[in-house]
Amino acid sequence: MEYYDVKNEGYFDSNIVEILAALKDNSNPIIFDKFYDDGRLSVKSVSGELLTIIKLSNGHFLIQRLYPICTDLSTLCIYHTEENKVLIKWPTSTGKVEVEIELISERTDLKQIAYSARVTLEVNQNIKLNLPGRDIIVCTQDFEMPDSPIHFEDQREGRTGICFTDFGKNAKGHLFYLQDFGALQELAEDTQNSYLDTVKLDWPQLGFKLPPMLHPLKRNGKYTINQSYVVLSFEDSNVQDVRSNNDVYMHSLRKVYASLVKPELKKVDVLDYAQKSLHDLMDHRGCWKQVDSHSYLNSYINNYDTPPESMVQAAILKPLYLYHRDFGNSHSEQIIADLSANLTSFYDEEINATHRWLPAESFKLSFEEEHMRSYIMDSWYLHYPLLQLGFLFEQGFEDPILRKQFEKSLLYLLQAAKEFDDQWPIFFNIYTFEILKKEGNPNDYGEKDTAGLFVLTMLKAYHTLHKEVYLKEAIRAAEKLKKTDFDGLYQSNNTAYAAEALLELYTLKPDKTYLAAAEIYIGNVIRNCSLWDMKYGNAKERETFFSLFPLKETLYVAAFEEHETVAIFHRILHLHTKHKIPFSENIVFFMTEYIKYALLRMPYYFPPLLPADILAGEVKSGYVNPQLWIPLEDLGDGWDAVGQVGQEVYGASVFFNLCHHHIVQLNKEVYAISSLPFINNSNREIELLGAENQDGKIWLNSGNSKVEVQINNKKQENDTTYIVYAKDKIKFTLKK
């Protein structure tokens, strides 16, 4: 998604000009009317199309084009099924059309108007549809061209089908539009179309544009061709700062979220999957590479062409250490020992810091990609291993050599932050600090969220080394973090780390500007997701709802960034609860929803749960083994093969993280899995987290034992699945 100034002045194409001219005439048949004080929502037949027309309190009209309509309105069947809902049906030469408009506003004044529109077809022949442009038109009360908006964003690639815009500097209010692609799956499956980049803002038109059909609709098929939601919000003033825009966006998204098509929550036995992952991580030779006296994890299965990377080792070590404390065995113990030992060899004596590439093998870099040079450092790769070590030391991990290297590396990190003034470039020379690549996408400066890794690393150093200088450095660098906007995401997990850093700093120095920036960063993560249930093509074989994309521009979702963000959101919710941080309820809600559906989705990164025929035949890095419990890096559009990048070893901590955060261990054989995050008040009593009345499930693995479950001190019937809600207190009692 993009958030930027609109440069063009907009245009009306010829058929829209005809529609607006007909509306000026004001002689069009009214099919449905609903009045809001001085406002009005109407459904009309205009110039051969069925339209909704809403008069807004800011001097604009919003028009939605629903479907071409016959001139003989006597064929229409109109049903006022409820006070705020109308259903319109009519026959055509190719089948039947059904349009449903429902008003979903909480309030009856014009400060907020929300409605949904659904269009379905039942076709009696094989046909290809060729509908006009985008379904929403904005115009003035005189049916003229409106001012261009100041800011807007729209769908990028496979993310949520959203447009979000204001009405320009002279008119207050926001317009939020969402097309639920989850309701349009039969259409995509039969036509073999994709929904990537189909919701755009071409001011003053916006919304969904049905792509040209590759194959016709099937005879006797029934298809939803539009399931849209519109939320119109009008503030008391025209002030549109980033935080208020973020608040309106999140409020609007939550208003329609309950109506979106979602998969059913089902039990995922993450402990069983974790044990399989651990076994394959330990025993499969393709995961490991021997260099001198140390064993190192490869980045990808059988990828021996590049030197080992410190990030890869650290990405496994921290989650595995946390998993090992409750569920570990000799395999996890051995891997932790190997990773602890090999991380010490990444220390570069020349700069007194931990290097990205193993210094002993850096001469093997192929130069095939721009970052593959021994002297080139990617800014976030510098921070990541140090941040993970900081987490580990805070959790009680002990290793004197790594601790000493960690302290020395912090001095290098401080020097680099000063050199770059906390504006971290994408690539720099690790020995001279020369900036080698400042920008990613055109005009997109550096790694905007890497300052968050720096602040969080400083806070971990402060907590473990107890030196005031690290807290002062965190406070200084946080000033850059506070200056963020809707475009402040470089890499999703690092953006989530930035929010965590600001909130942890808030617990030490309660500055409300930290909260405001943290909410925007989390909003950016949610905006980088796909809140729709893809079930066409290869995607029928997996769960996809609420997937998170790793970067601002990429066509696939990835295991490493996803499971890291799950863990970060858990920690943020713990901070929010423990310190009673006055956080936005909508932000809490969507973090919890992401966690809940990630539990359902994450197993489908693993090839044993996928049909072999949807795996890519050739991969960019290493080799894909369909039997191996190591995740694929990439899950793309439903028409793409999966695993085209490779099988990422550094993402293999998926189930270690999920076990740590989602399992309540009652004894060695008995445990419960919660879809909601929780605080473990004791070994057998938990408090569920999330927004008020947010629902979830708990699945009980009791084996041959008897377990009594109490919810809010009320004994439950014996079962294996329980419906629960945020704020519930759950107590488990083992019975003899």
N, C-alpha and C positions, 0 to 999 in steps of 0.2 A: 504494500500500500504506500501511497505517497501523500505528503501533506505540504503544500506549497502555494505560492501566490499564483493566481490565474492571470495569464498575460493576454489571452485573446478576448475579444469583445463579444463573442458568441454569434450564433446565426440561427435562423429558422429555415428549414428546408421547405420546398414548395407545398407539400401536402399538409404541413403544420400551419403554414400561412392560410391555407384553405380552411382548416379547422378553426383557427382563431377568427377568421372573417365570419364564419357561420355562427360562432359564439357571440360575436358582437351584435349580430342580427337578433339574437335572443328569442328566436321563434322555434327552438328545437324542443322536441317532445321530452318531457320529464318522466322518467321511469321510477325514480325513487328520490325522496327528499328527506334530509334530516337537518334541523336548525340547531345552532349553538349560539345563544344570545344574538350577537350581530353577525354571526357566521352561518355558513350553510354548506352541507355536502349533498351533491346531487349526482344522480346517474342519468345520463342523457344519450340520445342517439343523435350524432352529429357527423355530417358528411360521410355517411356510410360506416361509421365506427361507433362502438359503445364506449362511452367515456365516463369517468368520475371527475367531477369538478368541485374543488373545495375553495371557498373564499376564506382567505387568511386575514388575521387581524393586522398584519403588517403591510397591507395594501397590495398583496399578490394573490394570484390564483395558482393552485396546483392542479394539473390535469393529468389523469392516467388513462392511457389508451389500452383498452382491455381486449377487444377483438372486433374484426369487421362484422357488421350486422346487416341483416336483410332490411329492405325498405318497408316491407309489409310488417308493421309492428304488431299486427293482430296475431301473428304466429308466436309471439312471446308469451311464455308462461311465467308469471311473477309470483313468488312466494315470500311473504314477510314471515319467515320462520320464527324470528324473535324480534323484540323491539328494535334492536340495533343490528339486525342482519337481514339482508335481502338475497334471494336466490333467483336467478333469471336463466331460463332455458329456452332454446329455440332450435328447430331443425335447419339443416343446410343440405345442399346437394351431395355433400360428402360425409354426412353423419349428423351428430348432435353436439351442441355447444352448451356448456353450463358455466355460469359466472356467479360467484358468491362474494359479496362485499360485507364485511363485518366491522363495526366500530368497536374498538377495544380500549377507549380512553377511560382512565380512572376518574377524570374530572369532566364536568360538563361545560367548563368555560374554555376560552380560546388560548389559555396559557399552554395547553397541550392537547393535541388531537392525534389520535393513533387509529389506524385501520389496517385491515388485511384484505387482499384481493386474490382470489383463486380462479383460474380459468382451466377448465378441463374439456377435452374433446373425446368423443367416441366416433371413430371413423368407420365408414362402410366400404372403403376401398384403400388400396395402397396409394398414398399421396405424399408429396413433399410440400411442406408449408413454406411460404415466403412472406413473412409478416413484415410490416414497416419497422422503422428504427426503434430507438429506446422508448420504454413505456411511460416515462414521466416527462412532463413539460412544465416549466415554470414561466409565468408571464406576469406583467403588471395588471392592475385592476382595469386598465384600458386595453388589455390583451396585446400589449406591446412588449418589446425586448426589455428584460429586467437588467439592472446593474450586475456586473460580474461579481462573484463572491470574493471575499478576501482570502479565505482558506478553504480547501476541500481535500478529501481523499477518496479513492475508489479502489476497486478490487485490483490486486496485483497477482497475476498468475493464478494459482489454485487456492488462494486464501478466501476468506468469507466474501460472499457476493454483496458487498456493502458500498454505498455512497454516503458520504457525510459532508454537509456543506452549510455555510451560512448564506445570507441573502444580500451580501454586500454591505458597504459602510453606511448606507442610508436606510437600511431596513433591519430591524432586530429579528432574532430567531435563528433556529437551526432546522435543517431537514435531514432526517436519518432514513435511509432506504436499505432494506435487506431482501434479497432474493434467496429463498431457501431451496438450494439445489437438491437437498435431500428428498424433496417432494417430487423432483423431476427425473427420477432415475430411470423409469421405463422409457422415457423419451430418449435419453442419452444412450441407453443400451441398444434400442432398436435402430436408431439413426447412426450409431457409432460416433456421436459427437462428444466433444469435451466441453466442460464449463469453465475452462481457464480463460481469464481475461474477457468475460462476457458481460460484466457489470462495470460500466464506466460513466464518467461525467463529461459530456460534450455540451457544456453550458450553451443555452438553457435547457438542454435535454439531458437526461440521466437515466440510469437504471439498466435493466436487462435487455439485451438484444439477442434474440434467438439466432445462433449461428447457422449458416447454410447447411442443410441436411446432406450428409454423405449417402444415406440410404433412406427410403421412404418409411413413413409410419405404416404399420401393418394393419391390414384389413381386420375389422372387429376389435382392434386394440383400443384401450382407454388410456388417455395420457393427460397428465397435468402439465400444462405448458407455461404456467406462471403461478408462483406462490410467493407473493410479495407482501412486505410489511412496510408501512410508512409511519414514522413518528415525527410530528411537527411540534417543536418546543419554542416558546416565546418568552424571553427574559424581560425583566422590568427595565433593563437598560441595554445599551448597545455594546457594552464592554465585552470583549471576546478574548480574554487571556487564555493561555494554554491550559491551565488547570480547569477553568470553567468549561472549556471545550471538552476536555477529557471527562469531566463529570457528566456533561450532557450526553456524550457518546455512550458512556457506560450505563447511564440510566436508561437510555433509549434501547440499547442492546438487551438489557435485562428485561425490559418491558415485553419484548417479543420472544425472548429466549425460550420461555415455557412452551410456546407453540411450535418450535422447530422440530423436525423429524429427528429422532435420536434412537440409537440402538438400546436394546434392553441390557441392563447391568447383569452380568453373569459371573459366576465364581471363576476366579483365576488362581490356581494353586501355585502361587509364586515361589513357595518354598521348594516344591518338587522341581520347578523349572530352574531355580537357583542351583540346586544340587547337580542338575544335568549340565548347566553352564560351567560350574566349577570343575566338574570332571573333565569336560572337553578342554577347558582353559589349561588345566594341569597336564593332560596327557597328549594332546594333539601337537605334533612336532611343528606344524605350520604356524602355531601361535608364537613360537620361541626362536630366538637366534642366539648362538653362543659366540661371544667375543672375549678372547682371553679367558679370564677366570670367572666371568659373570654370564648369567643367562638373562636375556632381555626379551620383552614382549615386542613382536612386530606390530606395526600399525595395522596391517591387514594380513589375512591368512596367506601364507606362502610368499609374502612380499619381502624378499631378501635384498632388493636392489638399493634400498636407502639405509642409511645408518639408523640405529635405534634413536628414539626421541624421548626426552625426559617427560614430556606431557603425557605420553602413552603410559608410562610406568605409574605416574602419579594419579592418572585417571582411574586406574584399577585399585591402587593401594588404599586410598582413603575409604571408598565404599566397602571394599573387602575387609578392611580392619574393623569397621563398624558391624558388618555382617558376622564376622568371626566371633565377636564377643558373645553372641547369643546362639549362633547356629553353626559355628565352625567345626572343622575336622582337620585331619592331618594334611589334606590338600591345601586348605586355606592357610594353614600355618606355614607350610612350605613356600607357597607363593608370596606371602607377606615377607618372609625371610629373604627370598630371592630379590624381590623388588626393593626392599630396604637396602640391601647390599649394592644392587646395581645403580641405584640413584646417586650414590656417592661418587661414581665415576663420571658423572656429567659435569662435575665441578671443574671450571676452567681456571687454572692457576694464574693465567695471564691477566684476567679481569677480575678475579676473585668473585665469581658468580656462577650459578648453575646455568649451563648452556642448553639450548634446545636440542642440538645434535650431539651425539656422543663424540667428544673430541678425538678419541682414538680411531674413529672411522669416518670422520668428516671428509677425508680426501676422496671418499667413494661417491660423493654427491654428483649426480649426473648432469646438472645444469639444464635438464629438460624443462623445468618450470622455474619461474622467476625467483622463487624463494629458496631454491636448492643451491645455496652457496654456504660455505662454512662460516662466513662472516656476517651473513644476513640473519637478522632477528625479526620475527613478527612480534609486535608489541604484546599481544595477549599471551603468546607462548612464553615470554619472559616471566610474566606474572603467575601463570597457572600453576606450575610445580611448587612455587613458593607459597602460594595461597593454600594449596592442599596440605603442604607440610605444616603451615600455621594451624589449620583445622586439626590435623592429627595431634600436634603437640598440645593443643587445647583440650583434646579428648583423652590425654594421658599416654599417648604413644611415646615411647622412649627410644632414642638412638643418638648417642653423644656425637658421632661424626656428622650425621645429617643436621643435628641441631647447630653445631658450630658452623657448618656450611650455610645453613639458613641465615644465621646472624650476619655472616660476611656478605652474603648475597643481598641482604637488605640495604647495606651501604651502597652497593652498586645501583640498586633500584631507586634509592633516594637521589643519587647523582643523575640518573636518566630522567627522572621526573622533573628535576630542575632544568636540565638541558632542553626538554620539550615543553616546559611550562604547563605540564599536566595535559597537554594536547597530544596524545600518542599517535604517531604515524603508523601506517600499515607495516612498512619495512624500514629498518635502519641498520647501519653498520654497528655491530656489537662492540667493536674496538674503538671507533672514533665518534660514534653518535651521529654520523652523517645521515640525514634523512634520504632514503632511497626511493620511497614511495609514500607520498603524503596523502593522496586521495584514492578512493576506491572507485565508485561510480563518479561520473563527471560532477564536479563541484561538491562532492560529498567528502568532507574532510575526515580523514583518518578513522580511527577506531573510537567512536564517540563514547562507548560504554566501558572502555578499558580503564579509564580513571576509577571506575567502580571496583575493579579488581585491585587496583593500587590501594584505595581507601580500606577495603576489607582486609587486605594483607597487612596493612599498618595496624588495624585494630586487633588482628590475631597476634601480631608481634607484641602489641601493648599488653594484651591479656596474658601472654605466656612469658614475656621477658621483663614485664613490669617497668618499662622505661617510658617516661612521660613524652620523650621526643616523638615516639611513634603516634601517640594520640594527637599531638600538635600537627604532625604531618597529615594525618587523616582529616583533621578539621580544615587545614589549609587546602588540600586537594578537593575536598567536598564542595568548595565554592564553585569549581568548574562543573561538578555534577549537577548542581542546582540550576544551572543554565541549560535546561534541556527543553525539547519540544517533541512534537509527534514524529519527528524524523531522527530521534536519538537512539536508534537501534542499529548496531553493526552486526552483532552475533547474539542470538536470542538468550542463551544461557548467561552470557556476560552481562546482558542488559538486566536480567533477573538478579545477578550478583550485585549490580549497581544499586538496585532497590534494597537488597538485603543490607548492603554497606550503609546506606543512608539511615535505615531503620535501626541498625545496631548502634550507629553513631547517635541517633536520637535518644536511645536509652541512656546514653552518657551525657548528652548535651541536648536537652529537649527544645530544639529549634523547629518551629512549624514549617519552615521552608524546606527542611529535610523531608517531611511527610509529603508535602505537595509534589516535590520532584520524584519521590519514590512511587507515588501513585501514577505519575505520568509514565515512568519507566515500565511499571507493570502493565499499564494500559497499552504500551507499545508492544509488549510481549503478546497480549491477548489479540491485538490487531494483526499480529503476524501468524495467526492461527487460521485453520479452516473449520469454521463452525457449521459443517454440513456433513451429512452421512453419505459418502460416496459408495455407491453399490453398482457401478457399471464396469464392464471389462474385467480386468484382473482384480480390481478392487472388491469384487463380490466375495473374494476369498479371505478378506481381512476386515478388521474394524478400523475406521478412519476418523470418526467424529472427534473434533477438537484437537486435531493434529497440529503440532507446532513446527514451523519451518525454521531451519537453522540460521539462515541469513535473510537480509531484507529482500534480496533477489535470488531465488533459487527455486527450481521446479519440483524439488522433492523434500520430504521430511526425513530427519535423521535421528538415529537412536541416541547418540551421545548427548546432543544438545537437549533432547527431550527428557531423558531420565535425570540429567543434571537439574533441569528446571523443576521437575517434580520434587526433587530433594530440597531445592532452594525455597520453593513455595511452602513446603512443610515447615522449614525453619522460620520463615517469615510469619506464618500463622502462629507458631509457638511464641515468637517475640511479641506479636500483637496481643495474644492472650495473657502471657506472663506479665507484661509491662503495661497492660491496659492502654495500648497505643490507640488514639482516636482516629482510626483508619476508616476510609470509605467502605461502607457496607457492601457496595456493588463490587469493589475491588476484591474484598474478602470472598464474596460469592463466586466470582469467576476464577480466582485462584483455586478454590475448592472444587469447582466443576472440572477444571483442567486436571487436577489430581485424580478425581473420581474416574474420568473417562480414560486417562492415561493408563490406569490399572487394567482397563479392558483392552486397550489398544496395543500396549507395549509388547506382548508376546508375539505379535505378528511381524516383528522385525526378524524373527528367528526362522530359518528355512525349514526345519522339521515340521512346522505348523502350516506351511504353504505348499500348494501343489508344485511339483517340480517343473511343470511346463510353463509357469509364469516367471521363472528365474531367467535372468539374462544369460545368453550363451557366451558372450565375451564381456570381460570386466576391465575396468581401467587399472585397478591395482590388485595384484595377487591373483587369488583363485577363490571361487565360491564352492564350498562343500555342502551339498543339500542336507546331509545328515548331521551337521555340526551345530551345536547350541551356542553359536557365536552370531551376533546380529548382523544383518545386512545394513550397510550404511544408508541406502536410499530406497524410499517408497514414494513413487511418483504418481502421475495421473493414471487413471484406470486403464488407459490404452497403452501404457508403457510397461515393458518388462521391469521387474524389480531386481535390485542388486547390481545395477550397471556400474556403480563405483567400486564395489567390492564388499567384503565381509570384514567389518571393522572390529579388530581386537580391542581397541581402546574404548569401545562402547559396550564391552562385555559385562560391565557392572550393573546392567539394567536391573536384574532380579536381586542383586545384593542390596541395591538401594531400596527397591520395593519391599523386600523382606524387613529391612530395618525400620521402615516407616509405616508399614501396613499390617504387620503381624503382632498379635498379642500372644506371647508364648506362655502357656499354662504349665506344661511340663515337657519332657522330651518328645512325647507323642501327641500331645493335645495343644491345639492352638486355634486362634480365631483370626480371620482376615477381615479388615474393615476397609470399605471403599472411601470412607471419610477420614481425614487426618484426625489425630487424637493426641492427648497428653496422657501419658501412663502415670497415674497417681500412685500406683503400686503394681506389683507383678500381675494382679488380677482385677484391677479396677481402672477404668479409663474414662476420660471426658472427651466427647466428640467435638470437633472444631468446625467452624464455617459460619455462614450467615444464618440469621434467624429462620427456623423452619426449613432449612435446606436438608433434603432427604438423601439417604444412602442405604447401604446394606452391610450386614455383618454375616459372614459365613463361618460356621463352626466345624472344625475337624476334631471330633471327640474320640475317634477310634473306638475302643471297647470301654471307654470310661463314661461315667455319667457326669454331666456338667449342668449345674443350675445357672440360668441366666436371669439377671434382674436388670430392668431398664427403669431408671429413676425410682429405685427401691421397690419396683413392682415385679413380682416373680412372673416369668414368661412360661408358656407351654413349651415342652421339649420340641425342638426343631433344629434344622441345620442352617436355616436362613432367617434373618430378622430384619425387618424394615426399621430404620433408625433415623434420627434427626440430629442436626447440629445442636449442641448444648446438652444433649442427653448424657447421662452418667450410666455407664454399663459396668455391672459387677459379675464376674464369673466365679463360681464356687465348684470345686471338684468334690464329687460325692463318692464315698467308698461303696 
